[in-house]
């Protein structure tokens, strides 16, 4: 009997076998975690199985490379984002080798997601004066600003970034056609990449080293990336300078009349270079600000207002395109005044996901929790949710784009007291809604039997029922007809991640008749 030899197996069979050694992409599971430069690194050695296989022999390497590069992470040196450096090279030092490798090994069709992690420069560089500047950022050190330390002088200041980063998006998307593109960077680096204004006056009090911006879509069009973008096929054949070199897209200061910085708006092609349909913004924890005096007057360094077009020039035009139908916002105990920016400027989307409470053990971290009042955290959480609910009860024009929202989901648990009150309300007054499970309200389909609508009881809903009382309390006629007020507009699903007893109940917020 002839002995089977694994080396004699065809590449297709080897690929199928190696697939069992693969693990889920970190970017599929951790984008809601506390952002930091190494949040996507695999701590488990078993995650290195495919890399180990790739060094066995050439055949195995060629077979496993498409699996290895399905979810690609690139650590981009901050200094490589400078146009001055770019003009002295054929592309960013950190990015060019990766893109060249993908091209040379024909891996372009296999890249499903690409993550850029912008890290503080550790490169020794010569200054204009001839001195040597060596900037180093320790892995454990706080480095919120790769461009230099922030002043705590107390004066408020905004910084407007006029750098045109569209060369970077062209550099990437001329070659790669990912379903998800993610940036992990400091707030200041992110503002620079998007060419928008960033408020830095209170940045020191939030102590946020990184934010996450992720764009995704469900499927690719039939056409190849180069056909979509009209890139000449000759670029694929002429080497690095043609296929990996950046293209100039913005106006050059040397060829056009100078424009006052305050009047110059740089378009950001990142949001339209692909038909993205989902966007996630993770701004991390704001717990540090609660340790400062009059924390409620603070303002975080954030791109939320720029994404929504909710601030002054150049942040007065939204970056979020009309193709985005799914918006996710993650912020751990954000100030309610900041969260209200999203509430008041919601784009026209079908689904909204929010998460305001941590999933990890940050609340058990003594160092993180010292010198702050826990009630302040939960009070801001409750106030943030209380700003959402009146919008969901209103289907008039005053509700803005909230009346078009179809699904509201939260990554947090609902307050038990508020939820029980909401379930009781639904049982007595609403014939259109039912409790699907613990923390979940769904709208009945036309003709759906009402029997058992509330049979699951108060122990099964997953929405912040607190919100129900906050928006109701009267039987006045509304846009959808007379009767008690409940969810209106296009909403058909309202879901929280279960129900729990909160340290600070939110019921009192919804028993008051206050304006949103």
N, C-alpha and C positions, 0 to 999 in steps of 0.2 A: 504494500500500500504506500503510495507516494505521500510524503509529508508536506503539508501545506506550509508555505512560506509567506509571511506577511509582506515581504518586499516584492513579491510577485503579484500582489493584488493591484487591480486597476485604480487609477487616481480617484474615480468616482466613489468606489467602495471605501477607500482610505478616508476620503472627505466625510463620508457618512459616519464612519467609526470615530473620527476625530471630533465630530459634532457633539458626541456624547460627553466629551471632556470640556466642552465650552460652558461658560457660566453667564448669567445675565449681565448685561452691561451696567456698570455703576451709574451711568447717566440715566438708566431706566428706573433706578431705585432711590437715588440720593439727592435729586435736585430739590427736594423739600427740606433737606437737612440744613444745619447751620453752615453758611458758606465759608469756605476757606480754601487756600491754594491747593491743598492736598485732599480735598473732600472726595475725589473720585479714585484715589489710589486704593488698590486692592491689598488689604492687610493679610488675606488668606493666601498661603503659598500655593494652594491647589488652583488658584486662579492663574498661576503661571504655567499650567500644564501645556497649553498650546505653544507658548514661547519655547519651552524645553523641547517639544517635538520638532520645532522649526530648525534646530541645530543638529538633528540626527543625521540627515543626509539631504542632498539636493531635491530628491523627489518628494520627500516629506515636507520640505520647506516650501516648495512650489504649491503643494496641496493645501498646506495650512495657512499660508499668507492671506488668502481671501477671508478666512475666519478671523484672523488676528486684526485685520484692518476694517472690519465691519463697523466697529465703534472706536474711532480714533481720537486720542487726546494729544494736543500739542501744547507744550509749555512755552509761551512766547515771552521773550525778554522785553521788558518795557522799552529799552533803548531802541529796539527794532521797529517801534512804531513812529519813530521820528522821520519825517520826510528828508531831513538833512542826511541822516544815515542812509536812507533809501537811495538817494542820488549817488552815493558812493559805492553802491553794490548792485547786484542783480536781483534784489529782493530782500526781505527780512532775513537776517542771519538764522533765526530760529525756525522759520517756516519753510524756506526754500528747500533744504534737504528732504524734509518730509514730503512735500509736493513732488519733488523730483523722483523720489523713491516710488511713490504711488503711480506716477506716470510710467516710469521705466519698467515697472513690474506689472503693468496693465491691471491695476487694482481699482481704477476709477469706478467701475460698475458695482463694486462690492461695498463701498463706503456708505453706510446707512446713517451714521451720525458723526459729527465732528465737533469737538469741544476745544475752544481756545482758552487756556488759562494764562492770563497776563500776570507775570511775576515781576517783582522789583529787580532791577538790573544788578547783577553781580559781576558785570564785566568791568575790567580796568580800562578806563578811557582817558585819553589825553584832552585836557582843556585848552582853551584858546591861549591861555597864558603859558602853556607848556607844562603845567603841573599835572600830576596824575591824580585822578579822582577814582577811588575804589569804593563803590557803594555796595554794602553787603546787608542782606536781610536774613537774620536767623530764622529758622523754621518756627521757633517758639516765640519770637518777638513780634510785637504788634507793629504793623507797618501799614497804616491805612492810606498813606499817600506816597506812591512811588516817585512823585515829582519832588518831594522834599517835605520837611516838617511843617505842620500847620501852626499858625500863630494863635495864641490864646489871649490876644490883646483885648478881646471883648467887642471889637467892631464887627458889624455885620458886613459880609462881602460875598458877592457872587463872582464866579469866574466863567467867562464865556470862552468856549473853545472854538476856534476858527479853522482848525486843521481839517483838511479834506482826507478822510480815510477811505474814500471809495476805491482807491487803488488796491486796498487790501481786500475788499469784497470781490473786486474783479479778479484779483490774483487767485483767490480761493475758488470762486464759483465758475470761473472759466474752465476749471479742471474737474472739480468735484460737484456732484449733484446729490447732496445728502437729504434725508427726510427730516433730520433735526440738526440744527446748528445752535450751539450754546457758547456763551461767553461767561467766564468766571473772572472777575476783575474788581479792583477797588472802585468805589463810586467815582473817583476822579478819572481813572483810566476809562471807565465806561462812558462817562460824559465826553471825554476826548474822542473816543471811537465814534460816538454818535454826533459829534460836533454840536453840542448843546450846552446850555448854561447850567451850572451847578452851584447851589448855595453851600458855602463852606463855613459860615459863621459859627455854627454849633457842632461841626463835625466831630470835634474832639470829645464832646460829651456823649456821643453815641458809640464811639469805639467800634465801628463796623469796618472790618478789614476788606471784605469782599461782598459783592452782590452777584446774583446769577440772572442772566437774561437768556431765555431759550425760545427759539422759534422752531415750529415743526409743522409738518403736513402729513396727510394720510397716505398719499401715493404720488408717484412720479408720472409726468405725462409720457406719452409714447415716444416723443422726439428725444433725441440725445441732448445733453446740455449744450454742446457746441451748436447744434442746429437751432436750439431755442434762442441762443444769444447772438447768433450770426457770426460766430468766430470762424475765421478762415481755417480750413483744414491744414493749411501749410504750417500752422503753429504747432501741430502735433508732430511735425517731422523735422523741425529746425533746431531742436535742442532747448536748453534751459532759457536762453535769452528770448526765445519767441514764445514758448509755452508757459513759462513760469514768471516771466518779467511782468511787472505791473503796467497797466494802461493808465494814461493821464485822462482824468474825467472832469476835473474841476478847472476853474480858471486859474491860471498861473499869475502870480503877482508881477512877474517880469514881463508879461505880454499883455496885461490889461491895466486899465486905469485903477489906481488905488481906491478902495471902497472903505469908508469908515467902518471899523469893526462892529459898532453897534447896529449898523444897517445891513450887514452881510449875513445872509442865511445860507448855510451849506446844506444841500440836500443829502440825505443818507439813503443810499441805494440798498442797504442791507435788507430793509423791510419789503422791498418790491423786487429784489433779484430773483426770488422764487415766490410762487403763490402760497405763502404760509397761511395756515388756517387756525393755528393755535399759538398762543404766547404765554410764557410764564415769567414772572418777575419775583425773585426771592431776595428780600432785603435783610434777611437774618434777624438777629435779636436786637431789640431796643432797650433791654433791661438796664443797661448801664446808665441811661439818661435819667432813670428814676432816682438815682442817687444824687442828682444835682438839685440845686435850689430852684424852685418854681419850674420844675421839669416840663410842665404843661405849656410853657411858652417857647420851648425849644422847637427847632425845625431840623429834620434829618437831612443828610446829604443824599438826595434821591433823584432818580430819573423818572419817577412815577408821573410827575407833573408834565415832563417833556413828552413822555409817551402818549399822554392824554391830551396834550395841547392846552394845559390848564394854567400856564404861567405866562409871564411877559416875554417879549421877544428875546431870543429866538425860539422860546419854548411855547409859543402861542399857537403853533400849528401841530396837530397830533402826528406822531411818528407811526402809530398803529394804523395799518392800511385797512381798507374795507373788506379784504379777504379774511381777516381774523374773525372767527366766529366763536372761539373758545379762549377765554382769558382766565389765567390763574394768578392769584396774588398770595404770596407767602411772606408774612412778617410776624416775628415773635413779639407779642405785646407791643405793637406799634401805638404811637399816640393817636387818640381818636381824631384829633384835628388833622393829622396827616392822612389817616384812613379816609377821612371825609372827602379828600381830593378825588378818590376813586368813586365814592358814592355820588358826588355831585357832577362828575364828568364821565360817567360810564359810556363807553362807545357802544355802538349798536352790535350786539353779540347775541348768540343763542344760549351760551352756557357761561356761568361765572363760578369759579371755585376760589374760596378764600380759606386760609389757615392762619390763625392768630395766636395759637397756643402751641408750645413745643411738643414734639413727639418723643424727644429724648429726655434725659434726666437733668436738664438744666435747672429745674426747680429744686433739685436736691443738691445742687452744687453750692456748698456753703460760701465759697469765695464769690460766686456770682450773685448770690442772694444777700450778702451782708450789706448793711447800711441802706437797705430799702424796705419800704412797707409793702408786704405782699398784697394788701388790699388795694393799693394803687394799681398794681398790674391787672387785677381782675376787674376793677372799676373801669379801666380803659378798654378792656376787652368787651365788657357789657355795653359800654357807651358806643363802641364801634358797631356792634351788631344792632343796637337800637336805632342807628342811623339808616340801616338798610331796610328795616321792616316797613316803615311808612311808604317807601317807594314801591314795595311789592303789593301794598294794599290799594295803590292808586293807578288807575289805567287812563287817567286824563293826560293831557299834553304836559301838565306840570311834572309828571313823573319822568319826562324825558325818555331816554332809551330803555329805562327799566320796564316799560310796558311791553317791550318786545322780547324781553328775556324769557326763555323757555325752561331753563334748568338753573337752579341755584343749589350749589353743594358746598359744604363746609368740611374741612378736615378736622374740626373740633367737635367735642361732645356738647350737646345742648344741656342747658340748666334743667335739672330734674323738676324743680318747682314750676318753672315756666312751661316746660313741656307738658306736664300733667294738666296744667290749666288750659293749654292749647288743645289737647285731646278732648277735654270735656267740652270746650267751646265747639269743636267740630261735631261732636256727637249731638249737641243740642241744636245747632244753627245751620251747619253746612251740609247740603245734600250733594255738592259737587266734588267734595274732597273726601279722602279716606286715609286711614293710617295703613301704610304698606308694611312697615317693620319698625323696629326700635329706632326712632329718630327720623323717620321718612314719611312725608305726606306726598300723595300723588293725586292728581286730578282724575276723576272717573272718566272713562271713555263713554261716548254716547251709547246709551242702551245698556250700560253695565248695571248688573243687579246690585241693589243697595244692601241686601241681606248680608250681614256679617261685616258691614263697612267698618264698624268700630269694635268688632269682636275681639280684636287683638289687645284692646285696652291701652291704658296709659303706659304700660311697660314696653310698648312697641314703637314709639315714634322717635324720629331722629332729627327733628327740626327744632330750632330755637323757638319754642312756643311762646316764650316771653314776648316775641315779636307780635304775636297774634293780638294780644290785648292792647299792645301799644298802638296798633293801627285801627282798632275797632272801638268798641265802647259806645256805639250809637247805631240806630236803625234807620238813619237817614238814607235817602235815595242816593245812589252813586251812578257812575257812568255805565255800569253793567246792570243796572236795575235796582229796585228797592230791596231792602232787607239788610241784615247784619253784614258788615264788611269782612271779607276774607281775601285770600290771594286773588288778584285780578290780572288783567292783561293776558299775555300769552303763556304765563307760567303754568307748567303742568307737573313739575317735580321740585320738591323742596326737601333737602336732605342734610342732616348733620351726621357726624360719625358716632352715633350712639347717644346715650343720655347718662348723665352723672350728676352727683351733688357737687356743685361748685363751691369753692371756699367763700365766695361772695355771690349771693343769689342776685339774679337780674330781674326778678318779678317786679320790684318796686318801679323800675324804669317803665314798665309797660302798663302800670296801673295809673300812670299820669297821662293827662291829655296835653301833650306838648307838641309844638311844631317840630318837624323833622330838621 
